[in-house]
Amino acid sequence: MASPALTRNRYFDALSATPDLIWLGQNTNHIEAHPTVRAAMIRAIEDGAFNAYAPPLGFESLRAAIAADLGTPDAEALVTEGGVNALAMVCRARCRPGTTFVTTDPTWKWPCLFAAQAGATVIEIPIYDPACQYRLTPEALRAHVDERTAIIYLVDPNNPLGIRYTKAEIEAFAAIARACGALLVHDCTYRDFAEDHHPALLADPENTVVSLSFSKWLGLAGLRIGALVASPALFEEMAARTTSVLGASVIAQRAAEAGLAVKPDWMAKVRRIDRANKAMIGDAAARVAGLALPVFPSHGNFLVLETVGAGIRPEALVECYRRRGIMIRQGTYHTARFGDRFVKVSTSVPTPWVERFCDLLPALAEEARTLNDLPPQF
């Protein structure tokens, strides 16, 4: 029997080895790096800065810049090897047998895994429904929490749906978490693509933590750099659970700090390209009978493209694009319950990539209806 772990790794290894692959499935940012960020990385290499370990919690200048950028200068930032490590740290700190970890369906899958590994019961509240506008409501959350709830995990904007919660909703979620004794974990990975995003730390700084990533807005996915931001007391609790005791990559941290310094100009460019790409995909989808965009515009750097109305299996469309050197994501990556309804397409990419995706869409939608024998997808 083939090893599931090796099969998954070889799937991504094959994608990485594909010449000129068009990455449209992992919400990564492939717009050419800002010259200041590129220069910071090169300088860290030429100076040999990478020969030494970084401070265990991150360079002080970067920690301060992260907290200031979030609008929470009194909070403490803990630099991690990707946002995913920040979330793993929180799960280690709070999840244990007899507790529950409450999130939405769909959500980002890996914190659910970390919670289960720690012995918690994972509760996923379905939100893939136009009746609730594809979002968690305070009433639905209140019905699924109790004294056992250790963590309420909220991805905002939601990955993959792209909805964004309002200030009033965030405040309501924070109040519910406080009332049942749970920690509200606000995953703000995609906040920089959203309008009027409201970090939960502003609603309840003593009972919430925020996780951040530099993979999506700054394009540093391969460098693995993220952060956890919390009040001083929660910061100390989480720092005691970190496994990054030798610090995150020096090169990544220098790139992150340079990125924060040029963020307004950089994100103006990125969001302009991102919005145009979404509009292009919307126009292309409208020309294929049965395809739909349930959330448009998305507040993330991606779109959910519903295929169920067109009679297309998401996995079949993913395979058709893979054969043309384009990666998109099947819905089952995010949700077993609703994954047969959609594919996800990333939009923070060069314009020609999306033009290629759109040009192929009518023909590949037809081809996908004929595919039955499909390789494993992850």
Secondary structure, 3 states (H helix, E strand, C coil): CCCHHHHHHHHHHHHHCCCCCEECCCCCCCCCCCHHHHHHHHHHHHCCHHHCCCCCCCCHHHHHHHHHHHCCCCCEEEEECCHHHHHHHHHHHHCCCCCEEEEEECCCHHHHHHHHHCCCEEEEEECCCHHHCCCCCHHHHHCCCCCCEEEEEEECCCCCCCCCCCHHHHHHHHHHHHHHCCEEEEECCCHHHCCCCCCHHHCCCCCEEEEEECCCCCCCHHHCCEEEEECHHHHHHHHCCCCCCCCCCHHHHHHHHHHHHCHHHHHHHHHHHHHHHHHHHHHHHHCCCCCECCCCCCCCCEEEEECHHHCCCHHHHHHHHHCCCEECEEHHHCCCCCHHHEEEEECCCCHHHHHHHHHHHHHHHHHHCCCCCCCCCC
